[in-house]
Amino acid sequence: MNHRENSIEAIEGEATGDVELDDEDFLFESSPSSTLEDRLLKSFVASTFDSQRQSYLPEGRIVELVTAESITEELELDHLDPSTAAKFDQSRQAELVDWILNGARKLFAICVECGILPRRNMLATFLRFRKYGFDDKSLPIRNPRDNSRPTASNSPDPVFHEQVWSMFKLHNFYEKQWKYLVPVFGSNQYDYDLPSDCILPFQTDRDDTGQGAFSSVYKVKVHPDHMRLENSEKETPRQFLERRIIKEVIVQLRGIADALDRLHNFRGAKAHQGDTPSTQVPSIQVVDPDEMAQDEDGYFESTEPIESIRHGDLKPENILRFPSSTSTIGELRIADMGLAKRHNVETELRTRLSSTRYGTMLYEAPEVVTLDQARSRLYDIWSMGCITLEFIIWMLYGNDELKNFHKHLQGDKYQTSQFFEIRNIDGRKHAAVHSVVRYWIDYIRNTDPECSQNSAMNDLLSIVQENLLVVSFPPRRAGSMSSAQPLSDANLGEKSTRYRATAREFRESLDRILEKVSKDPTYLLTGKSRKKLADWEFPVDNEFATGVFRTWGLHIPHDPHFKAPTKLCQRCNVLNFWAGGFDLEDRIADLEARASDCDFCRMLRSICAKHEADHFPKVRFERSQSNLVLVSPKPVIALSILRSYGKCLQSLTNAGQELETPLPIQLGLPELLAAGSDGSFDIMRAWLDDCDTNHENCQPDRGPYQTSSYPTRLIDVGHSKSPKLRLVVPRTDFQPFDQDNGGAREEQWIALSHSWGNPAKQNMFWTGKDNIESFRRDIPFEQLPATFRDAVITTRALHVRYLWIDAICILNGPDGDYHEEAKRMEDVFSGAHCVIAASRATSQADGFLKPRPQREYVKFQRGSEKPFYMCDPVDNFNQDVLEGPLNRRGWILQERALARRTIFFTDTQTYFECGNGVRCETLVKMHNNMADFLGDPHFPNKAMSRPRSMMILHVQDLFRQYSRLAFSHNADRPVAIAGIENRLKKALGVGGNYGVFDDGPGGGLFHRGLLWQRGEDEESLTPIHFTDGGNWRVPTWSWMAYDGGIDYLDPPFDSAEWETTDVRPPKRFGDFAGFEDGAIMLPAIVRDFSVARRGIDEVKLVYDTDKRDGIDRQRPQCVVVAKSKTEMTAREKTYYVLIVVPSSALHGFPSETMYVRVGVGRMLGKYIALGQPGIPSIIS
């Protein structure tokens, strides 16, 4: 039984009867239309009473949804293996199902929505609920954040087992439960004491609102299911994707632009009696945008409109949203025409100034600050630019960053915030787009993945920058009689002047975006991921740090307590960093003024310059746990906050007070210890001891990945009494346990992960047939290159007897055993006591125990309290390790993934990674969910608990990353990931080779694996020639046959039908061409295709190399892999295909059946010869 099964067994205890499930159970996949989760989602309705739209399940629907069949399906009771079914027989299954039906239906629905995976965890959870009597009556549970270990309100603590119910999942349960606990109102009860998080089944009628002096009264509709009334037919909310939201918002923006065009160029309205013709404003309504687009009947053909209307107060609050059966977000309509002005003379010809001045200041146009220019309809265009930019920020970064943008824009607390700023140049007022707005636009354009290529967001941002938020008006027509002077535009260094667009031009720009959307769905949303600060967490963990300090006692290495006193200004000296919600706002000018006399102000000023935050007149910092965060468009950790250990030792006899803070602050080292010092090795040994003692999930594997053998050779590093180095053969040469060996752990080894360097620039130290016997007797320490010497020093310091270095433990050279040993890498790295990664060493001769630069820090000490430190943040595992030079090498990915734990030696500090996260030499702890995938000590167990679609994405991302790594020998490409492939195949219960897995007919993983494509960053892939005695032949349908980065052309999840006839899983064909185990080839049906006269976005072909034809220059053909799952004819459906060409005949196969892959693509069915039988072929 593997570790995952052990953990579930611990959860279930005696209640489960030791139920076990096989790995195959993770592959069972129900049709999305039949899953309970989807049926629940379709049954939710919305509560619109509160400002926050909330969904809930109407009372009574739970009985229709949670049935015996759905429970059986979700718990996968019909798919138990025979041994499990015998222990958990049908009688026990029926008892559990009946218990859920009779009192735990809501509980079951909540857990389904929480996504408890794998399903054996779900089964164990409900056995546990039943055991402790926890059912619907026990709901709601308390907020997990209220206690350190939350419990159900009517149940004991053990009901939520921590191995399934992490704090995050408990909080997820807490939030989702309210959807199923909506109150039912009756005539026999008048008072209701409801929880604050309770969802009310109300729908507000905003057309019937009463206003009082201090409040508003709303008329609401109560959902009939919550008034003890008969059920009535209900509309079900529809699911939507981000792509759909973006498209619909752009459609609605287009509708508003069209409405403004109609408003600005109004003709033919009749005034009501008593209204003044020149100022009366008609009722304007934004109708359905599609109707507007069709209403092109010459309405605006006049070039000299008789009348024009300016709204004057456009803002989000004045754009109302009306529900619509044809739109997810509804219909947007312009409202509040109270400030609208109507003119029958063009703005340029008016000499009397407009009277409207009371529009919302945030969205005002620059022309409001001067009285030397008449107000025009283009005022509204500026406002729409502000609103559109806010939408872009909200869509890309969320509401918190939109609030952050407004804070930056506001500057001083008492300063009016607008999207422009005024400068006085030569006595005249010059307007310019606000520097904060320009900075955010530039930041989004230069750093956000959605704007890294042609996309709707990128074009929408360009419209804002180049057409809407523009100070200058279009030039006046010839003959203008206006004497008003236009507002000058500040010189922003642009080569040509831009002019603010009209409403019609705005609408036409949006039309062009929508036209592109209709032709290329990927243009709408690239789907590229963006990094966030929240990706890496820094949980305060002082228990481990305290243990390290206790081992040092009073002899703390490099104790910084006696550093020269810190200079602080009066403000910084009294800062209360521990106050709840602490933040710090400063002017850049003030920081500069105080920097010479205050070390902390100088440090903050330096941070602002480093992160380009000095573009703003004002900056803000916030404390997040034990870090100070610079709040900017890209929030970054500015400083680490560390406290000292124990009491302040003013002398050996006088003890001060220990620093006490209301919130935990990390105990750590502001100064790094010297590399290779006793103190640094103390920390490394503490890492390993803590992991051995407290991390059950990091222990040597006893499951399917268990190492069955030792490496062929190891280096005996000796011990204190006998430090001689020699090459040994395990088992036969292992020494018996020796009490005098300095505490070295017998029969354990450390593996070195390193870069060899450039053989052309230095001599390589390795074992060959000419020196192996000499090395069996003695390896001279002084002859070792620096990286290997440091590895020996580290191994001895960690009290481990044996070391594995590939260059020494593998017999190199033409007569060596490299190819045999390369297949054993999984055993070497997964079986190692620890891996040491020489991340900072670029070659064998470089070494990794070299001096490192010290970081800057400022010491704060209040009275006799122990000091604390504001430190330059050097805890950056992502930059130092994951993006470091060593991790760009091909072999290193597998070494990290297969290792149980690794110590990384970088230029800034040393890191330790195991299954419980990352620890830093500063004693700080880090954690990242995505890093867990490769940091899993029993890779890929952690990923197996995630949804199958997420697992597929993990695998594809892994192969994308690996394909871009470098090799000294490109022919190593398939073997350097073989260990990872084996692990993945065991975990998924599938077959396959060369990066393409076989998960059976219609499974999808096989087909998605075939649909790899040349990476967008690659002009061409380079075929690899496997001629170095490797005894393998990589087929052309595998990306491992090429050098260069790949991506995937596979269709979105649940959108394709996988082909099971035209392409089948690979097969071995005998002892072919002298290769071991025969050749692996792909049986397929090859079809002709022609894309002549293709329409835009109807065809996409991506060729792997420059080769696009076969022997005798024959045209490419295709193999159908998948087709879109739509209600269309075969001609209209999208087909995903491999592009193939005829190949030379191979032994045993006629030439007319042999093909090779040359690319991949998608095209409409009308371009493929689907009506013809095709050619049965083999793709080699």
PyMOL commands that set and color helices and strands:
alter all, ss='L'
color gray80, all
select helices_A, chain A and resi 3-15+23-27+32-34+36-43+61-65+68-74+77-79+82-87+90-101+105-114+119-131+136-138+144-146+157-159+167-180+224-226+242-264+289-294+316-318+347-349+361-363+366-369+378-397+399-410+435-447+449-451+456-468+503-519+521-524+533-535+542-552+560-562+570-573+588-594+599-610+613-615+678-694+696-698+772-777+781-783+786-797+806-809+818-822+825-831+877-882+886-888+890-898+932-935+941-944+948-963+970-972+975-988+1005-1010+1039-1041+1111-1113+1151-1153+1165-1167
alter helices_A, ss='H'
color red, helices_A
select strands_A, chain A and resi 45-47+54-56+202-211+216-222+308-310+319-324+327-334+341-343+420-425+428-433+488-489+583-587+618-624+627-631+636-643+714-716+726-728+745-753+800-804+834-837+857-860+868-871+902-905+910-914+917-920+925-926+991-993+996-998+1012-1014+1022-1023+1042-1043+1046-1048+1056-1058+1067-1069+1079-1086+1099-1103+1117-1124+1134-1142+1154-1164+1175-1179
alter strands_A, ss='S'
color yellow, strands_A
deselect
rebuild
show_as cartoon
